[in-house]
Amino acid sequence: MIERVNLHYLLAGPDDYSLKVKLTAIKHSLGDLALLSMATTSFEGAKLSPTEFRLNVQATPFLAPARLVIVNGLLDRFQTHADADTGSKKKPKAEDADEFAGIIRSAPPFTTVVLTEKTLNRTNPLFKSVTGVVETHEFPLFDKPRLK
C-alpha cells in the first residue's frame, strides 16, 4: 500500500451540484471507485456517536487503497439552536466537538474524512477545532447576474 498524505475536507454551501462535483473529484483522487465503494461509509452528523465515528475512521480498508468517511451535518450539530417549545437557546457540549475534532486529527493516513454542510458558520466550535486539519471548500449559490 502506498503511503498517502492525510487529507480531510469540509464542503459547505447551498450549491449542491458543485458540492457533489467536488465530492466526486475527491473520490476519484482516492483510487478505483469500485473498490472505494466498499470502503466508504456515510453518516448523518445529528445521530453519529463519537465511538461509531472513531471505529469507522480507524477501520482499515478491505481491498481498497483508502477509506472514505462522509458525515453530513456534523458541524450543524454544534451550532447553538433555539428550542422550538421554550424559545431558549440550547448550547451544544464543547467537549463533544473536541472529541470529534480529535478523531479527525488522529485519523490514520489511509482514511479521508469529508464533512458536508448546508451552511458554514466560522464561529462553530467544531469548525474552529478542525480549521488547520481540513481543506475547506465553500459552494455559494450564484448571483442571478452571474448566471447570464
C-alpha positions in Angstrom: 0.0 0.0 0.0 1.3 3.5 -0.9 1.7 6.0 1.9 -0.7 8.9 1.4 -0.8 12.4 2.8 -3.7 12.5 5.2 -6.3 14.9 3.6 -9.7 15.8 5.1 -12.3 18.1 3.6 -15.1 20.4 4.6 -17.5 21.0 1.8 -20.1 23.6 2.6 -22.8 25.7 0.9 -26.2 25.6 -0.7 -24.9 24.8 -4.2 -25.5 21.0 -4.0 -24.4 20.4 -7.6 -20.9 22.0 -7.1 -20.5 20.2 -3.8 -21.3 16.8 -5.3 -18.9 17.5 -8.2 -16.1 18.2 -5.7 -17.0 15.1 -3.7 -16.8 13.0 -6.9 -13.4 14.5 -7.6 -12.2 13.6 -4.1 -13.5 10.0 -4.6 -11.6 9.8 -8.0 -8.4 11.0 -6.3 -8.6 8.1 -3.8 -8.3 5.4 -6.5 -10.6 2.8 -8.1 -14.2 3.8 -7.4 -15.5 0.2 -7.4 -13.0 -0.7 -4.6 -13.5 2.6 -2.8 -17.3 2.0 -2.7 -16.6 -1.0 -0.3 -14.5 1.3 1.9 -16.9 4.3 2.0 -19.2 5.0 4.9 -21.7 7.8 5.2 -23.4 9.2 8.3 -25.8 11.8 9.4 -24.0 14.0 11.9 -27.0 14.6 14.1 -27.1 10.9 15.0 -23.5 10.0 14.9 -21.8 9.0 18.2 -18.1 9.7 18.7 -17.5 6.0 19.3 -19.1 5.0 16.0 -17.2 7.7 14.2 -13.9 6.6 15.7 -14.5 3.0 14.8 -15.2 3.9 11.2 -12.3 6.3 10.8 -9.8 3.9 12.3 -11.1 0.8 10.3 -8.6 -0.5 7.8 -9.9 -0.5 4.2 -10.5 -4.0 2.8 -9.1 -4.4 -0.7 -9.2 -0.7 -1.3 -6.3 1.7 -1.2 -8.1 4.2 1.0 -11.1 4.6 3.4 -13.6 7.4 2.9 -15.9 8.6 5.8 -18.5 11.1 4.8 -20.5 12.9 7.5 -23.4 15.2 6.6 -24.3 17.9 9.0 -21.8 17.3 11.8 -20.9 21.0 12.2 -24.6 21.9 12.4 -24.9 19.6 15.4 -22.6 22.0 17.3 -24.4 25.2 16.4 -26.5 27.0 19.1 -30.2 26.5 18.2 -33.3 27.9 19.7 -35.6 25.4 21.4 -38.9 25.3 19.5 -41.0 24.9 22.6 -39.4 27.3 25.1 -37.5 29.7 22.7 -34.4 29.3 24.9 -31.0 28.7 23.2 -29.6 25.2 23.5 -25.8 25.3 23.6 -24.0 22.1 22.4 -21.4 20.5 24.5 -17.9 21.8 23.6 -16.2 18.6 24.8 -18.2 16.6 22.2 -16.9 19.0 19.4 -13.3 18.5 20.8 -13.8 14.7 20.7 -14.9 14.7 17.1 -12.0 17.1 16.2 -9.5 14.8 17.9 -10.8 11.8 15.9 -10.3 13.7 12.7 -6.9 14.9 13.7 -5.7 11.4 14.6 -7.2 9.6 11.6 -4.8 7.1 10.0 -3.1 8.0 6.7 -5.4 5.7 4.7 -8.6 7.5 5.9 -10.1 10.6 4.3 -12.9 12.3 6.2 -15.3 14.6 4.3 -17.7 16.8 6.2 -20.6 18.2 4.2 -22.7 21.2 5.4 -25.5 23.3 4.0 -24.1 26.4 5.7 -20.8 27.3 7.3 -20.6 29.3 10.5 -17.0 30.2 11.3 -17.8 30.6 15.0 -18.8 26.9 15.2 -16.7 25.2 17.9 -16.0 22.1 15.7 -15.0 24.3 12.7 -12.6 26.2 14.9 -11.1 22.9 16.2 -10.6 21.4 12.7 -9.6 24.5 10.7 -5.9 23.5 10.5 -6.7 19.9 9.5 -9.4 20.2 6.9 -9.3 21.7 3.4 -12.4 23.9 3.3 -14.4 24.5 0.1 -17.4 26.7 0.0 -20.1 26.5 -2.6 -22.4 29.5 -2.5 -25.3 29.9 -4.9 -24.5 32.1 -7.9 -25.9 35.6 -8.1 -28.5 35.9 -10.9 -26.3 38.3 -12.9 -23.5 35.7 -13.0 -25.9 33.1 -14.5 -26.4 35.1 -17.7 
